[in-house]
């Protein structure tokens, strides 16, 4: 009985950290997309001329 409790305690942190990694990856992707969009916006302003 005590063995199953220790296994549960060892597995618990890996499960609780998963959402944090998902959130971190989401924000990394979001910032990368933001940077790319900003870069494309700068390029479009350069090539648009006088409208």
C-alpha positions as CSV (number, residue, x, y, z in Angstrom):
1,X,0.0,0.0,0.0
2,X,2.8,2.4,0.9
3,X,4.6,1.6,-2.3
4,X,1.7,2.8,-4.5
5,X,1.6,6.1,-2.5
6,X,5.3,6.8,-3.2
7,X,4.8,6.0,-6.9
8,X,1.9,8.4,-7.0
9,X,3.9,11.2,-5.2
10,X,6.8,10.7,-7.7
11,X,4.5,10.9,-10.7
12,X,2.6,14.0,-9.5
13,X,5.1,16.7,-10.3
14,X,5.6,15.6,-13.9
15,X,1.8,15.9,-14.4
16,X,1.5,19.3,-12.8
17,X,4.4,20.8,-14.8
18,X,2.8,19.8,-18.2
19,X,0.4,22.8,-18.4
20,X,3.2,25.2,-17.6
21,X,5.2,23.9,-20.5
22,X,2.2,24.1,-22.8
23,X,1.6,27.8,-21.7
24,X,5.3,28.6,-22.2
25,X,5.3,27.1,-25.7
26,X,2.1,29.0,-26.5
27,X,3.6,32.3,-25.5
28,X,6.8,31.5,-27.3
29,X,4.8,30.8,-30.5
30,X,2.8,33.9,-29.9
31,X,5.8,36.2,-29.5
32,X,7.4,34.6,-32.6
33,X,4.3,35.3,-34.7
34,X,4.1,38.8,-33.3
35,X,7.8,39.5,-34.3
36,X,7.2,38.1,-37.8
37,X,4.0,40.1,-38.2
38,X,5.9,43.3,-37.1
39,X,8.7,42.5,-39.5
40,X,6.2,42.0,-42.4
41,X,4.5,45.2,-41.5
42,X,7.8,47.1,-41.7
43,X,8.6,45.6,-45.1
44,X,5.1,46.4,-46.4
45,X,5.6,50.1,-45.4
46,X,8.9,50.2,-47.2
47,X,7.5,48.9,-50.4
48,X,4.1,50.6,-50.4
49,X,5.4,54.0,-51.6
50,X,3.2,57.1,-51.3
51,X,-0.4,56.0,-51.2
